[in-house]
Amino acid sequence: MSYLLPQLHCGWAVDQAILAEEERLVIIRFGHDWDETCMQMDEVLASVAETIKNFSVIYLGTGNNNKINWALKDKQEFIDIFETVYRGGRKGCGLVIAPKDYSTKYRY
């Protein structure tokens, strides 16, 4: 599914994507196209891209980031998280509370 979303290949491209958007939320999936977990997340991202296109832009990046470091398999769960972050960002919040508690669900 990663072929359906635009990719960013370097840190500079990530910075430019973020700086270019003033109104929409920038969503970047960091990881590898061959990783099974990333492929699951790509499927969710591709399925919601059209629904949230007026509020966000979705990119695929390289590397690793520890913000959401598991694949969301449920489309509605992703939209709930996205909506919380988007509303918080519109209010100028640097930190928002997740719609449900993820603190112990994905322990390593």
C-alpha positions as CSV (number, residue, x, y, z in Angstrom):
1,M,0.0,0.0,0.0
2,S,3.0,2.3,0.4
3,Y,2.9,3.1,-3.3
4,L,-0.5,5.0,-2.8
5,L,1.1,7.6,-0.5
6,P,3.9,10.1,-1.2
7,Q,7.3,9.3,0.3
8,L,9.9,11.6,1.9
9,H,13.4,10.3,1.5
10,C,15.5,12.6,3.7
11,G,15.3,14.8,6.8
12,W,15.2,17.9,4.7
13,A,12.1,16.7,2.8
14,V,10.4,15.9,6.2
15,D,11.1,19.5,7.4
16,Q,9.8,21.0,4.2
17,A,6.6,19.0,4.3
18,I,6.0,20.2,7.9
19,L,6.8,23.8,7.1
20,A,4.7,23.9,4.0
21,E,1.5,23.1,5.8
22,E,-0.1,25.8,7.9
23,E,-3.6,24.5,8.3
24,R,-3.5,20.7,7.9
25,L,-1.9,18.2,10.2
26,V,1.1,16.4,8.7
27,I,1.1,12.7,9.3
28,I,4.4,10.8,8.6
29,R,4.7,7.1,8.9
30,F,8.4,6.3,9.7
31,G,9.6,2.8,9.0
32,H,10.3,0.3,6.2
33,D,8.1,-0.7,3.3
34,W,9.0,-4.4,3.8
35,D,8.1,-4.5,7.5
36,E,4.8,-6.3,8.2
37,T,3.8,-3.9,10.9
38,C,4.5,-0.9,8.6
39,M,2.5,-2.6,5.8
40,Q,-0.5,-2.9,8.2
41,M,-0.2,0.8,9.1
42,D,0.1,1.7,5.4
43,E,-3.1,0.0,4.7
44,V,-4.9,2.0,7.4
45,L,-3.3,5.2,6.2
46,A,-4.3,4.6,2.6
47,S,-7.8,3.8,3.6
48,V,-8.3,7.0,5.6
49,A,-6.4,9.4,3.3
50,E,-9.4,10.4,1.2
51,T,-11.6,10.9,4.3
52,I,-9.1,13.2,6.1
53,K,-7.5,15.0,3.1
54,N,-9.0,18.4,3.9
55,F,-7.5,18.3,7.4
56,S,-4.2,16.4,6.9
57,V,-1.6,15.3,4.5
58,I,0.0,11.8,4.8
59,Y,3.6,10.9,3.9
60,L,5.8,7.9,4.3
61,G,9.3,8.6,5.8
62,T,12.3,6.5,6.5
63,G,13.8,5.8,9.9
64,N,12.1,5.3,13.2
65,N,10.0,7.5,15.5
66,N,8.5,6.6,18.9
67,K,5.2,8.5,18.8
68,I,2.9,5.7,17.7
69,N,5.2,2.7,17.4
70,W,2.7,0.0,16.6
71,A,0.3,-0.6,13.7
72,L,-3.3,0.5,14.2
73,K,-5.5,-2.2,12.5
74,D,-8.7,-0.3,13.0
75,K,-9.6,2.6,10.7
76,Q,-11.9,4.3,13.3
77,E,-9.2,4.1,16.0
78,F,-6.8,6.0,13.7
79,I,-9.4,8.6,12.9
80,D,-10.2,9.1,16.7
81,I,-6.5,9.7,17.4
82,F,-6.1,11.9,14.4
83,E,-9.2,14.0,15.4
84,T,-7.8,14.5,18.9
85,V,-4.4,15.6,17.7
86,Y,-6.0,17.9,15.0
87,R,-8.3,19.6,17.5
88,G,-5.6,20.1,20.0
89,G,-3.3,21.5,17.3
90,R,-6.0,24.0,16.2
91,K,-6.2,25.2,19.8
92,G,-2.4,25.6,20.0
93,C,-1.9,22.7,22.4
94,G,1.5,21.0,22.3
95,L,0.2,18.0,24.1
96,V,-3.1,16.2,23.9
97,I,-4.7,13.3,25.7
98,A,-5.3,10.1,23.7
99,P,-9.0,9.1,23.3
100,K,-8.1,5.8,25.1
101,D,-5.3,4.6,27.3
102,Y,-2.4,3.0,25.4
103,S,0.1,3.0,28.3
104,T,0.0,-0.7,29.0
105,K,-1.4,-2.2,25.8
106,Y,1.8,-2.3,23.8
107,R,4.5,-3.0,26.4
108,Y,7.9,-4.2,25.1
